[in-house]
Each structure stands twice: as C-alpha cells, then as structure tokens.
Amino acid sequence: MNHSTCSFCSPAVADVPVVVKQPAILLIDDDPDVSQSLARYLSRYDVEVLQAYHGAHGIWLATTRRPGLIITDLRMPQGRGQDVVEYLKGRTDTCYIPIIVLTGLHSDELERQMRKQGVEEFFTKPVKLEDLRAVINCFVELREAATAYDDDAGKEGLSS
C-alpha cells in the first residue's frame, strides 16, 4: 500500500517506508533431490524457503514459523503427508495456511480425500515447475529476486 495516497494515514506516517515481510514457503519432502530442486527453483524469487524432510519436522516448522504456503509430499517417514494435512488444517492457528500436495502417489480417490481435508491443489510427480509456479503465485506473490538465479530450471520438471 502506498501510504502517501492512503486517506487513513496522517502526514507523519506517509513518509515512513513500508517494510514488506518476505513470504515463506515450507517444503515437506523426504526426497532431498526433489526438495533441493524446488528450493533452487524458488531461489529466483523473493521468498524464504523452509525445508523439512519428514512430517513431524514439517508440522513443527508450520506451527512455529507460520509460512504463507506449504508444499508437501504424502509418503514420508515420521508423519505421512495425510497426517500432516489433517493436523495443520485441524488447528485454528494453521488452518488458514494453503497446502499444495506434490506426490508420486495418485488416484482420484486420494485426490478427493486430500481436497476434502482442505488442500488447495494436488499435483502428481513429475510436475512442470511452471505449472507449480502458477499455483504457488495464487497464494504467495512470486516476485523476481534482485539476485535471481538465472538458468533453465523453470523449463524442467520435478519427479521422485
């Protein structure tokens, strides 16, 4: 919001710069290749990437850091993705966080179940990063970082 044109701000506040907090995206996936590839891709954007390699760690990061978005796998040690989703969507302090499932598992019934639990989107690996980026951008603004990593990662995909 531009404070200089805001009718609610006094003139003294209008000159104060607005500090926008960098949004955080939590990646929960036990496959380090998938997690690192996605983190590398997201490094081109002005977002903080949090990484968890199992469900329990993902729950801890979600409840303590309150990211703007969670991307989770389903098949993981120490807390399946279904359990992570159920737990986080059942808490008043985390139920509002959008969750995208990115998994190697797929069935129409599984996708229906996950959507019923509250996930916003369901992707089956492999996924095109540009498709994933488009959905991420619906929940977290992906602004190019000043020091964006410049490669062809957006044309690649993720697989497990």
Chimera marker file (.cmm) of the C-alpha trace (Angstrom):
<marker_set name="trace">
<marker id="1" x="0.000" y="0.000" z="0.000" r="1" g="1" b="0" radius="0.5"/>
<marker id="2" x="1.319" y="3.437" z="-0.874" r="1" g="1" b="0" radius="0.5"/>
<marker id="3" x="0.925" y="5.459" z="2.323" r="1" g="1" b="0" radius="0.5"/>
<marker id="4" x="1.247" y="8.808" z="0.573" r="1" g="1" b="0" radius="0.5"/>
<marker id="5" x="-2.146" y="8.248" z="-1.074" r="1" g="1" b="0" radius="0.5"/>
<marker id="6" x="-3.796" y="6.467" z="1.846" r="1" g="1" b="0" radius="0.5"/>
<marker id="7" x="-6.600" y="8.557" z="3.346" r="1" g="1" b="0" radius="0.5"/>
<marker id="8" x="-6.234" y="6.757" z="6.693" r="1" g="1" b="0" radius="0.5"/>
<marker id="9" x="-2.611" y="7.769" z="7.300" r="1" g="1" b="0" radius="0.5"/>
<marker id="10" x="-1.569" y="11.020" z="8.873" r="1" g="1" b="0" radius="0.5"/>
<marker id="11" x="1.056" y="13.088" z="7.027" r="1" g="1" b="0" radius="0.5"/>
<marker id="12" x="3.717" y="11.964" z="9.553" r="1" g="1" b="0" radius="0.5"/>
<marker id="13" x="3.073" y="8.312" z="8.694" r="1" g="1" b="0" radius="0.5"/>
<marker id="14" x="3.001" y="8.958" z="4.947" r="1" g="1" b="0" radius="0.5"/>
<marker id="15" x="6.785" y="9.435" z="4.877" r="1" g="1" b="0" radius="0.5"/>
<marker id="16" x="7.552" y="6.181" z="6.728" r="1" g="1" b="0" radius="0.5"/>
<marker id="17" x="8.709" y="3.443" z="4.338" r="1" g="1" b="0" radius="0.5"/>
<marker id="18" x="6.648" y="0.285" z="4.309" r="1" g="1" b="0" radius="0.5"/>
<marker id="19" x="8.604" y="-2.872" z="5.112" r="1" g="1" b="0" radius="0.5"/>
<marker id="20" x="7.142" y="-5.911" z="3.380" r="1" g="1" b="0" radius="0.5"/>
<marker id="21" x="7.995" y="-9.180" z="5.079" r="1" g="1" b="0" radius="0.5"/>
<marker id="22" x="9.447" y="-11.787" z="2.762" r="1" g="1" b="0" radius="0.5"/>
<marker id="23" x="6.861" y="-14.584" z="2.429" r="1" g="1" b="0" radius="0.5"/>
<marker id="24" x="7.897" y="-18.096" z="3.440" r="1" g="1" b="0" radius="0.5"/>
<marker id="25" x="7.177" y="-21.346" z="1.633" r="1" g="1" b="0" radius="0.5"/>
<marker id="26" x="7.552" y="-24.595" z="3.559" r="1" g="1" b="0" radius="0.5"/>
<marker id="27" x="8.645" y="-27.658" z="1.569" r="1" g="1" b="0" radius="0.5"/>
<marker id="28" x="7.989" y="-31.015" z="3.252" r="1" g="1" b="0" radius="0.5"/>
<marker id="29" x="9.512" y="-33.891" z="1.285" r="1" g="1" b="0" radius="0.5"/>
<marker id="30" x="11.806" y="-36.719" z="2.349" r="1" g="1" b="0" radius="0.5"/>
<marker id="31" x="13.471" y="-36.845" z="-1.072" r="1" g="1" b="0" radius="0.5"/>
<marker id="32" x="16.390" y="-34.397" z="-0.869" r="1" g="1" b="0" radius="0.5"/>
<marker id="33" x="16.650" y="-34.229" z="-4.675" r="1" g="1" b="0" radius="0.5"/>
<marker id="34" x="13.063" y="-33.015" z="-5.019" r="1" g="1" b="0" radius="0.5"/>
<marker id="35" x="13.347" y="-30.640" z="-2.071" r="1" g="1" b="0" radius="0.5"/>
<marker id="36" x="16.672" y="-29.160" z="-3.222" r="1" g="1" b="0" radius="0.5"/>
<marker id="37" x="15.486" y="-28.810" z="-6.831" r="1" g="1" b="0" radius="0.5"/>
<marker id="38" x="12.373" y="-26.959" z="-5.762" r="1" g="1" b="0" radius="0.5"/>
<marker id="39" x="14.317" y="-24.785" z="-3.303" r="1" g="1" b="0" radius="0.5"/>
<marker id="40" x="16.805" y="-23.923" z="-6.043" r="1" g="1" b="0" radius="0.5"/>
<marker id="41" x="13.984" y="-23.023" z="-8.413" r="1" g="1" b="0" radius="0.5"/>
<marker id="42" x="12.285" y="-20.843" z="-5.774" r="1" g="1" b="0" radius="0.5"/>
<marker id="43" x="15.588" y="-19.071" z="-5.011" r="1" g="1" b="0" radius="0.5"/>
<marker id="44" x="14.991" y="-16.895" z="-8.067" r="1" g="1" b="0" radius="0.5"/>
<marker id="45" x="12.026" y="-15.352" z="-6.259" r="1" g="1" b="0" radius="0.5"/>
<marker id="46" x="11.907" y="-13.115" z="-3.213" r="1" g="1" b="0" radius="0.5"/>
<marker id="47" x="10.674" y="-15.817" z="-0.821" r="1" g="1" b="0" radius="0.5"/>
<marker id="48" x="12.136" y="-17.607" z="2.171" r="1" g="1" b="0" radius="0.5"/>
<marker id="49" x="12.261" y="-21.358" z="1.625" r="1" g="1" b="0" radius="0.5"/>
<marker id="50" x="11.895" y="-23.570" z="4.699" r="1" g="1" b="0" radius="0.5"/>
<marker id="51" x="12.690" y="-27.262" z="4.294" r="1" g="1" b="0" radius="0.5"/>
<marker id="52" x="11.558" y="-30.271" z="6.287" r="1" g="1" b="0" radius="0.5"/>
<marker id="53" x="12.489" y="-33.838" z="5.390" r="1" g="1" b="0" radius="0.5"/>
<marker id="54" x="9.757" y="-35.617" z="7.359" r="1" g="1" b="0" radius="0.5"/>
<marker id="55" x="6.233" y="-34.931" z="8.567" r="1" g="1" b="0" radius="0.5"/>
<marker id="56" x="6.980" y="-34.191" z="12.232" r="1" g="1" b="0" radius="0.5"/>
<marker id="57" x="9.591" y="-31.589" z="11.318" r="1" g="1" b="0" radius="0.5"/>
<marker id="58" x="7.162" y="-30.070" z="8.809" r="1" g="1" b="0" radius="0.5"/>
<marker id="59" x="4.472" y="-29.756" z="11.482" r="1" g="1" b="0" radius="0.5"/>
<marker id="60" x="6.958" y="-28.108" z="13.835" r="1" g="1" b="0" radius="0.5"/>
<marker id="61" x="8.068" y="-25.583" z="11.201" r="1" g="1" b="0" radius="0.5"/>
<marker id="62" x="4.463" y="-24.857" z="10.174" r="1" g="1" b="0" radius="0.5"/>
<marker id="63" x="3.350" y="-24.201" z="13.747" r="1" g="1" b="0" radius="0.5"/>
<marker id="64" x="6.394" y="-22.157" z="14.767" r="1" g="1" b="0" radius="0.5"/>
<marker id="65" x="7.104" y="-20.211" z="11.556" r="1" g="1" b="0" radius="0.5"/>
<marker id="66" x="3.597" y="-19.929" z="10.029" r="1" g="1" b="0" radius="0.5"/>
<marker id="67" x="4.632" y="-19.921" z="6.352" r="1" g="1" b="0" radius="0.5"/>
<marker id="68" x="2.479" y="-18.377" z="3.655" r="1" g="1" b="0" radius="0.5"/>
<marker id="69" x="2.263" y="-21.713" z="1.830" r="1" g="1" b="0" radius="0.5"/>
<marker id="70" x="3.090" y="-25.382" z="2.398" r="1" g="1" b="0" radius="0.5"/>
<marker id="71" x="4.052" y="-27.865" z="-0.315" r="1" g="1" b="0" radius="0.5"/>
<marker id="72" x="4.053" y="-31.429" z="0.990" r="1" g="1" b="0" radius="0.5"/>
<marker id="73" x="4.647" y="-34.946" z="-0.221" r="1" g="1" b="0" radius="0.5"/>
<marker id="74" x="2.361" y="-37.679" z="1.101" r="1" g="1" b="0" radius="0.5"/>
<marker id="75" x="4.663" y="-40.674" z="1.543" r="1" g="1" b="0" radius="0.5"/>
<marker id="76" x="7.267" y="-39.753" z="4.180" r="1" g="1" b="0" radius="0.5"/>
<marker id="77" x="8.722" y="-41.091" z="7.405" r="1" g="1" b="0" radius="0.5"/>
<marker id="78" x="7.703" y="-39.689" z="10.799" r="1" g="1" b="0" radius="0.5"/>
<marker id="79" x="4.331" y="-38.357" z="9.710" r="1" g="1" b="0" radius="0.5"/>
<marker id="80" x="2.651" y="-39.145" z="6.432" r="1" g="1" b="0" radius="0.5"/>
<marker id="81" x="1.519" y="-36.160" z="4.397" r="1" g="1" b="0" radius="0.5"/>
<marker id="82" x="-2.130" y="-37.053" z="5.019" r="1" g="1" b="0" radius="0.5"/>
<marker id="83" x="-1.483" y="-36.805" z="8.777" r="1" g="1" b="0" radius="0.5"/>
<marker id="84" x="0.370" y="-33.506" z="8.343" r="1" g="1" b="0" radius="0.5"/>
<marker id="85" x="-2.550" y="-32.035" z="6.371" r="1" g="1" b="0" radius="0.5"/>
<marker id="86" x="-5.145" y="-33.312" z="8.849" r="1" g="1" b="0" radius="0.5"/>
<marker id="87" x="-3.208" y="-31.930" z="11.817" r="1" g="1" b="0" radius="0.5"/>
<marker id="88" x="-2.493" y="-28.495" z="10.329" r="1" g="1" b="0" radius="0.5"/>
<marker id="89" x="-5.976" y="-27.999" z="8.863" r="1" g="1" b="0" radius="0.5"/>
<marker id="90" x="-7.467" y="-29.002" z="12.230" r="1" g="1" b="0" radius="0.5"/>
<marker id="91" x="-5.667" y="-26.278" z="14.224" r="1" g="1" b="0" radius="0.5"/>
<marker id="92" x="-7.048" y="-22.762" z="14.436" r="1" g="1" b="0" radius="0.5"/>
<marker id="93" x="-3.557" y="-21.260" z="14.207" r="1" g="1" b="0" radius="0.5"/>
<marker id="94" x="-2.560" y="-23.097" z="10.992" r="1" g="1" b="0" radius="0.5"/>
<marker id="95" x="-5.830" y="-23.998" z="9.235" r="1" g="1" b="0" radius="0.5"/>
<marker id="96" x="-5.618" y="-20.885" z="7.051" r="1" g="1" b="0" radius="0.5"/>
<marker id="97" x="-2.232" y="-21.835" z="5.516" r="1" g="1" b="0" radius="0.5"/>
<marker id="98" x="-2.737" y="-23.041" z="1.945" r="1" g="1" b="0" radius="0.5"/>
<marker id="99" x="-1.360" y="-26.519" z="1.254" r="1" g="1" b="0" radius="0.5"/>
<marker id="100" x="-0.305" y="-27.954" z="-2.095" r="1" g="1" b="0" radius="0.5"/>
<marker id="101" x="0.250" y="-31.707" z="-2.312" r="1" g="1" b="0" radius="0.5"/>
<marker id="102" x="3.128" y="-32.774" z="-4.570" r="1" g="1" b="0" radius="0.5"/>
<marker id="103" x="3.364" y="-36.554" z="-4.571" r="1" g="1" b="0" radius="0.5"/>
<marker id="104" x="4.330" y="-39.623" z="-6.551" r="1" g="1" b="0" radius="0.5"/>
<marker id="105" x="1.092" y="-41.273" z="-5.400" r="1" g="1" b="0" radius="0.5"/>
<marker id="106" x="-2.085" y="-40.752" z="-7.339" r="1" g="1" b="0" radius="0.5"/>
<marker id="107" x="-5.597" y="-41.946" z="-7.514" r="1" g="1" b="0" radius="0.5"/>
<marker id="108" x="-8.774" y="-39.985" z="-7.981" r="1" g="1" b="0" radius="0.5"/>
<marker id="109" x="-9.942" y="-41.154" z="-4.550" r="1" g="1" b="0" radius="0.5"/>
<marker id="110" x="-6.717" y="-39.962" z="-2.888" r="1" g="1" b="0" radius="0.5"/>
<marker id="111" x="-7.041" y="-36.557" z="-4.537" r="1" g="1" b="0" radius="0.5"/>
<marker id="112" x="-10.702" y="-36.273" z="-3.430" r="1" g="1" b="0" radius="0.5"/>
<marker id="113" x="-9.716" y="-37.226" z="0.114" r="1" g="1" b="0" radius="0.5"/>
<marker id="114" x="-6.943" y="-34.620" z="0.215" r="1" g="1" b="0" radius="0.5"/>
<marker id="115" x="-9.197" y="-31.885" z="-1.158" r="1" g="1" b="0" radius="0.5"/>
<marker id="116" x="-11.840" y="-32.825" z="1.407" r="1" g="1" b="0" radius="0.5"/>
<marker id="117" x="-9.192" y="-32.358" z="4.109" r="1" g="1" b="0" radius="0.5"/>
<marker id="118" x="-8.592" y="-28.868" z="2.772" r="1" g="1" b="0" radius="0.5"/>
<marker id="119" x="-5.650" y="-28.952" z="0.352" r="1" g="1" b="0" radius="0.5"/>
<marker id="120" x="-5.852" y="-26.252" z="-2.265" r="1" g="1" b="0" radius="0.5"/>
<marker id="121" x="-4.094" y="-28.144" z="-5.075" r="1" g="1" b="0" radius="0.5"/>
<marker id="122" x="-2.920" y="-31.677" z="-5.829" r="1" g="1" b="0" radius="0.5"/>
<marker id="123" x="-0.023" y="-32.442" z="-8.200" r="1" g="1" b="0" radius="0.5"/>
<marker id="124" x="1.375" y="-35.824" z="-9.162" r="1" g="1" b="0" radius="0.5"/>
<marker id="125" x="5.121" y="-36.052" z="-9.834" r="1" g="1" b="0" radius="0.5"/>
<marker id="126" x="6.593" y="-35.374" z="-12.267" r="1" g="1" b="0" radius="0.5"/>
<marker id="127" x="5.284" y="-31.823" z="-12.443" r="1" g="1" b="0" radius="0.5"/>
<marker id="128" x="6.329" y="-28.948" z="-14.663" r="1" g="1" b="0" radius="0.5"/>
<marker id="129" x="7.789" y="-26.236" z="-12.470" r="1" g="1" b="0" radius="0.5"/>
<marker id="130" x="5.978" y="-23.531" z="-14.425" r="1" g="1" b="0" radius="0.5"/>
<marker id="131" x="2.643" y="-25.219" z="-13.623" r="1" g="1" b="0" radius="0.5"/>
<marker id="132" x="3.588" y="-25.398" z="-9.961" r="1" g="1" b="0" radius="0.5"/>
<marker id="133" x="4.792" y="-21.771" z="-10.016" r="1" g="1" b="0" radius="0.5"/>
<marker id="134" x="1.453" y="-20.607" z="-11.405" r="1" g="1" b="0" radius="0.5"/>
<marker id="135" x="-0.399" y="-22.228" z="-8.495" r="1" g="1" b="0" radius="0.5"/>
<marker id="136" x="2.132" y="-21.032" z="-5.891" r="1" g="1" b="0" radius="0.5"/>
<marker id="137" x="1.670" y="-17.499" z="-7.219" r="1" g="1" b="0" radius="0.5"/>
<marker id="138" x="-2.056" y="-17.722" z="-6.393" r="1" g="1" b="0" radius="0.5"/>
<marker id="139" x="-1.138" y="-17.868" z="-2.688" r="1" g="1" b="0" radius="0.5"/>
<marker id="140" x="2.300" y="-16.244" z="-2.390" r="1" g="1" b="0" radius="0.5"/>
<marker id="141" x="3.419" y="-13.444" z="-4.662" r="1" g="1" b="0" radius="0.5"/>
<marker id="142" x="6.488" y="-14.640" z="-6.529" r="1" g="1" b="0" radius="0.5"/>
<marker id="143" x="8.498" y="-11.507" z="-7.249" r="1" g="1" b="0" radius="0.5"/>
<marker id="144" x="11.821" y="-11.928" z="-9.027" r="1" g="1" b="0" radius="0.5"/>
<marker id="145" x="14.636" y="-11.582" z="-6.505" r="1" g="1" b="0" radius="0.5"/>
<marker id="146" x="17.268" y="-8.935" z="-7.116" r="1" g="1" b="0" radius="0.5"/>
<marker id="147" x="19.890" y="-11.695" z="-7.273" r="1" g="1" b="0" radius="0.5"/>
<marker id="148" x="17.752" y="-14.252" z="-9.095" r="1" g="1" b="0" radius="0.5"/>
<marker id="149" x="19.463" y="-17.481" z="-10.080" r="1" g="1" b="0" radius="0.5"/>
<marker id="150" x="19.367" y="-17.486" z="-13.881" r="1" g="1" b="0" radius="0.5"/>
<marker id="151" x="19.096" y="-20.902" z="-15.508" r="1" g="1" b="0" radius="0.5"/>
<marker id="152" x="16.526" y="-23.008" z="-17.333" r="1" g="1" b="0" radius="0.5"/>
<marker id="153" x="15.085" y="-24.609" z="-14.156" r="1" g="1" b="0" radius="0.5"/>
<marker id="154" x="11.613" y="-23.313" z="-14.986" r="1" g="1" b="0" radius="0.5"/>
<marker id="155" x="11.515" y="-25.489" z="-18.074" r="1" g="1" b="0" radius="0.5"/>
<marker id="156" x="12.408" y="-28.618" z="-16.149" r="1" g="1" b="0" radius="0.5"/>
<marker id="157" x="10.136" y="-30.738" z="-14.036" r="1" g="1" b="0" radius="0.5"/>
<marker id="158" x="10.234" y="-32.462" z="-10.694" r="1" g="1" b="0" radius="0.5"/>
<marker id="159" x="9.976" y="-36.189" z="-10.315" r="1" g="1" b="0" radius="0.5"/>
<marker id="160" x="10.517" y="-38.601" z="-7.482" r="1" g="1" b="0" radius="0.5"/>
<link id1="1" id2="2" r="1" g="1" b="0" radius="0.2"/>
<link id1="2" id2="3" r="1" g="1" b="0" radius="0.2"/>
<link id1="3" id2="4" r="1" g="1" b="0" radius="0.2"/>
<link id1="4" id2="5" r="1" g="1" b="0" radius="0.2"/>
<link id1="5" id2="6" r="1" g="1" b="0" radius="0.2"/>
<link id1="6" id2="7" r="1" g="1" b="0" radius="0.2"/>
<link id1="7" id2="8" r="1" g="1" b="0" radius="0.2"/>
<link id1="8" id2="9" r="1" g="1" b="0" radius="0.2"/>
<link id1="9" id2="10" r="1" g="1" b="0" radius="0.2"/>
<link id1="10" id2="11" r="1" g="1" b="0" radius="0.2"/>
<link id1="11" id2="12" r="1" g="1" b="0" radius="0.2"/>
<link id1="12" id2="13" r="1" g="1" b="0" radius="0.2"/>
<link id1="13" id2="14" r="1" g="1" b="0" radius="0.2"/>
<link id1="14" id2="15" r="1" g="1" b="0" radius="0.2"/>
<link id1="15" id2="16" r="1" g="1" b="0" radius="0.2"/>
<link id1="16" id2="17" r="1" g="1" b="0" radius="0.2"/>
<link id1="17" id2="18" r="1" g="1" b="0" radius="0.2"/>
<link id1="18" id2="19" r="1" g="1" b="0" radius="0.2"/>
<link id1="19" id2="20" r="1" g="1" b="0" radius="0.2"/>
<link id1="20" id2="21" r="1" g="1" b="0" radius="0.2"/>
<link id1="21" id2="22" r="1" g="1" b="0" radius="0.2"/>
<link id1="22" id2="23" r="1" g="1" b="0" radius="0.2"/>
<link id1="23" id2="24" r="1" g="1" b="0" radius="0.2"/>
<link id1="24" id2="25" r="1" g="1" b="0" radius="0.2"/>
<link id1="25" id2="26" r="1" g="1" b="0" radius="0.2"/>
<link id1="26" id2="27" r="1" g="1" b="0" radius="0.2"/>
<link id1="27" id2="28" r="1" g="1" b="0" radius="0.2"/>
<link id1="28" id2="29" r="1" g="1" b="0" radius="0.2"/>
<link id1="29" id2="30" r="1" g="1" b="0" radius="0.2"/>
<link id1="30" id2="31" r="1" g="1" b="0" radius="0.2"/>
<link id1="31" id2="32" r="1" g="1" b="0" radius="0.2"/>
<link id1="32" id2="33" r="1" g="1" b="0" radius="0.2"/>
<link id1="33" id2="34" r="1" g="1" b="0" radius="0.2"/>
<link id1="34" id2="35" r="1" g="1" b="0" radius="0.2"/>
<link id1="35" id2="36" r="1" g="1" b="0" radius="0.2"/>
<link id1="36" id2="37" r="1" g="1" b="0" radius="0.2"/>
<link id1="37" id2="38" r="1" g="1" b="0" radius="0.2"/>
<link id1="38" id2="39" r="1" g="1" b="0" radius="0.2"/>
<link id1="39" id2="40" r="1" g="1" b="0" radius="0.2"/>
<link id1="40" id2="41" r="1" g="1" b="0" radius="0.2"/>
<link id1="41" id2="42" r="1" g="1" b="0" radius="0.2"/>
<link id1="42" id2="43" r="1" g="1" b="0" radius="0.2"/>
<link id1="43" id2="44" r="1" g="1" b="0" radius="0.2"/>
<link id1="44" id2="45" r="1" g="1" b="0" radius="0.2"/>
<link id1="45" id2="46" r="1" g="1" b="0" radius="0.2"/>
<link id1="46" id2="47" r="1" g="1" b="0" radius="0.2"/>
<link id1="47" id2="48" r="1" g="1" b="0" radius="0.2"/>
<link id1="48" id2="49" r="1" g="1" b="0" radius="0.2"/>
<link id1="49" id2="50" r="1" g="1" b="0" radius="0.2"/>
<link id1="50" id2="51" r="1" g="1" b="0" radius="0.2"/>
<link id1="51" id2="52" r="1" g="1" b="0" radius="0.2"/>
<link id1="52" id2="53" r="1" g="1" b="0" radius="0.2"/>
<link id1="53" id2="54" r="1" g="1" b="0" radius="0.2"/>
<link id1="54" id2="55" r="1" g="1" b="0" radius="0.2"/>
<link id1="55" id2="56" r="1" g="1" b="0" radius="0.2"/>
<link id1="56" id2="57" r="1" g="1" b="0" radius="0.2"/>
<link id1="57" id2="58" r="1" g="1" b="0" radius="0.2"/>
<link id1="58" id2="59" r="1" g="1" b="0" radius="0.2"/>
<link id1="59" id2="60" r="1" g="1" b="0" radius="0.2"/>
<link id1="60" id2="61" r="1" g="1" b="0" radius="0.2"/>
<link id1="61" id2="62" r="1" g="1" b="0" radius="0.2"/>
<link id1="62" id2="63" r="1" g="1" b="0" radius="0.2"/>
<link id1="63" id2="64" r="1" g="1" b="0" radius="0.2"/>
<link id1="64" id2="65" r="1" g="1" b="0" radius="0.2"/>
<link id1="65" id2="66" r="1" g="1" b="0" radius="0.2"/>
<link id1="66" id2="67" r="1" g="1" b="0" radius="0.2"/>
<link id1="67" id2="68" r="1" g="1" b="0" radius="0.2"/>
<link id1="68" id2="69" r="1" g="1" b="0" radius="0.2"/>
<link id1="69" id2="70" r="1" g="1" b="0" radius="0.2"/>
<link id1="70" id2="71" r="1" g="1" b="0" radius="0.2"/>
<link id1="71" id2="72" r="1" g="1" b="0" radius="0.2"/>
<link id1="72" id2="73" r="1" g="1" b="0" radius="0.2"/>
<link id1="73" id2="74" r="1" g="1" b="0" radius="0.2"/>
<link id1="74" id2="75" r="1" g="1" b="0" radius="0.2"/>
<link id1="75" id2="76" r="1" g="1" b="0" radius="0.2"/>
<link id1="76" id2="77" r="1" g="1" b="0" radius="0.2"/>
<link id1="77" id2="78" r="1" g="1" b="0" radius="0.2"/>
<link id1="78" id2="79" r="1" g="1" b="0" radius="0.2"/>
<link id1="79" id2="80" r="1" g="1" b="0" radius="0.2"/>
<link id1="80" id2="81" r="1" g="1" b="0" radius="0.2"/>
<link id1="81" id2="82" r="1" g="1" b="0" radius="0.2"/>
<link id1="82" id2="83" r="1" g="1" b="0" radius="0.2"/>
<link id1="83" id2="84" r="1" g="1" b="0" radius="0.2"/>
<link id1="84" id2="85" r="1" g="1" b="0" radius="0.2"/>
<link id1="85" id2="86" r="1" g="1" b="0" radius="0.2"/>
<link id1="86" id2="87" r="1" g="1" b="0" radius="0.2"/>
<link id1="87" id2="88" r="1" g="1" b="0" radius="0.2"/>
<link id1="88" id2="89" r="1" g="1" b="0" radius="0.2"/>
<link id1="89" id2="90" r="1" g="1" b="0" radius="0.2"/>
<link id1="90" id2="91" r="1" g="1" b="0" radius="0.2"/>
<link id1="91" id2="92" r="1" g="1" b="0" radius="0.2"/>
<link id1="92" id2="93" r="1" g="1" b="0" radius="0.2"/>
<link id1="93" id2="94" r="1" g="1" b="0" radius="0.2"/>
<link id1="94" id2="95" r="1" g="1" b="0" radius="0.2"/>
<link id1="95" id2="96" r="1" g="1" b="0" radius="0.2"/>
<link id1="96" id2="97" r="1" g="1" b="0" radius="0.2"/>
<link id1="97" id2="98" r="1" g="1" b="0" radius="0.2"/>
<link id1="98" id2="99" r="1" g="1" b="0" radius="0.2"/>
<link id1="99" id2="100" r="1" g="1" b="0" radius="0.2"/>
<link id1="100" id2="101" r="1" g="1" b="0" radius="0.2"/>
<link id1="101" id2="102" r="1" g="1" b="0" radius="0.2"/>
<link id1="102" id2="103" r="1" g="1" b="0" radius="0.2"/>
<link id1="103" id2="104" r="1" g="1" b="0" radius="0.2"/>
<link id1="104" id2="105" r="1" g="1" b="0" radius="0.2"/>
<link id1="105" id2="106" r="1" g="1" b="0" radius="0.2"/>
<link id1="106" id2="107" r="1" g="1" b="0" radius="0.2"/>
<link id1="107" id2="108" r="1" g="1" b="0" radius="0.2"/>
<link id1="108" id2="109" r="1" g="1" b="0" radius="0.2"/>
<link id1="109" id2="110" r="1" g="1" b="0" radius="0.2"/>
<link id1="110" id2="111" r="1" g="1" b="0" radius="0.2"/>
<link id1="111" id2="112" r="1" g="1" b="0" radius="0.2"/>
<link id1="112" id2="113" r="1" g="1" b="0" radius="0.2"/>
<link id1="113" id2="114" r="1" g="1" b="0" radius="0.2"/>
<link id1="114" id2="115" r="1" g="1" b="0" radius="0.2"/>
<link id1="115" id2="116" r="1" g="1" b="0" radius="0.2"/>
<link id1="116" id2="117" r="1" g="1" b="0" radius="0.2"/>
<link id1="117" id2="118" r="1" g="1" b="0" radius="0.2"/>
<link id1="118" id2="119" r="1" g="1" b="0" radius="0.2"/>
<link id1="119" id2="120" r="1" g="1" b="0" radius="0.2"/>
<link id1="120" id2="121" r="1" g="1" b="0" radius="0.2"/>
<link id1="121" id2="122" r="1" g="1" b="0" radius="0.2"/>
<link id1="122" id2="123" r="1" g="1" b="0" radius="0.2"/>
<link id1="123" id2="124" r="1" g="1" b="0" radius="0.2"/>
<link id1="124" id2="125" r="1" g="1" b="0" radius="0.2"/>
<link id1="125" id2="126" r="1" g="1" b="0" radius="0.2"/>
<link id1="126" id2="127" r="1" g="1" b="0" radius="0.2"/>
<link id1="127" id2="128" r="1" g="1" b="0" radius="0.2"/>
<link id1="128" id2="129" r="1" g="1" b="0" radius="0.2"/>
<link id1="129" id2="130" r="1" g="1" b="0" radius="0.2"/>
<link id1="130" id2="131" r="1" g="1" b="0" radius="0.2"/>
<link id1="131" id2="132" r="1" g="1" b="0" radius="0.2"/>
<link id1="132" id2="133" r="1" g="1" b="0" radius="0.2"/>
<link id1="133" id2="134" r="1" g="1" b="0" radius="0.2"/>
<link id1="134" id2="135" r="1" g="1" b="0" radius="0.2"/>
<link id1="135" id2="136" r="1" g="1" b="0" radius="0.2"/>
<link id1="136" id2="137" r="1" g="1" b="0" radius="0.2"/>
<link id1="137" id2="138" r="1" g="1" b="0" radius="0.2"/>
<link id1="138" id2="139" r="1" g="1" b="0" radius="0.2"/>
<link id1="139" id2="140" r="1" g="1" b="0" radius="0.2"/>
<link id1="140" id2="141" r="1" g="1" b="0" radius="0.2"/>
<link id1="141" id2="142" r="1" g="1" b="0" radius="0.2"/>
<link id1="142" id2="143" r="1" g="1" b="0" radius="0.2"/>
<link id1="143" id2="144" r="1" g="1" b="0" radius="0.2"/>
<link id1="144" id2="145" r="1" g="1" b="0" radius="0.2"/>
<link id1="145" id2="146" r="1" g="1" b="0" radius="0.2"/>
<link id1="146" id2="147" r="1" g="1" b="0" radius="0.2"/>
<link id1="147" id2="148" r="1" g="1" b="0" radius="0.2"/>
<link id1="148" id2="149" r="1" g="1" b="0" radius="0.2"/>
<link id1="149" id2="150" r="1" g="1" b="0" radius="0.2"/>
<link id1="150" id2="151" r="1" g="1" b="0" radius="0.2"/>
<link id1="151" id2="152" r="1" g="1" b="0" radius="0.2"/>
<link id1="152" id2="153" r="1" g="1" b="0" radius="0.2"/>
<link id1="153" id2="154" r="1" g="1" b="0" radius="0.2"/>
<link id1="154" id2="155" r="1" g="1" b="0" radius="0.2"/>
<link id1="155" id2="156" r="1" g="1" b="0" radius="0.2"/>
<link id1="156" id2="157" r="1" g="1" b="0" radius="0.2"/>
<link id1="157" id2="158" r="1" g="1" b="0" radius="0.2"/>
<link id1="158" id2="159" r="1" g="1" b="0" radius="0.2"/>
<link id1="159" id2="160" r="1" g="1" b="0" radius="0.2"/>
</marker_set>
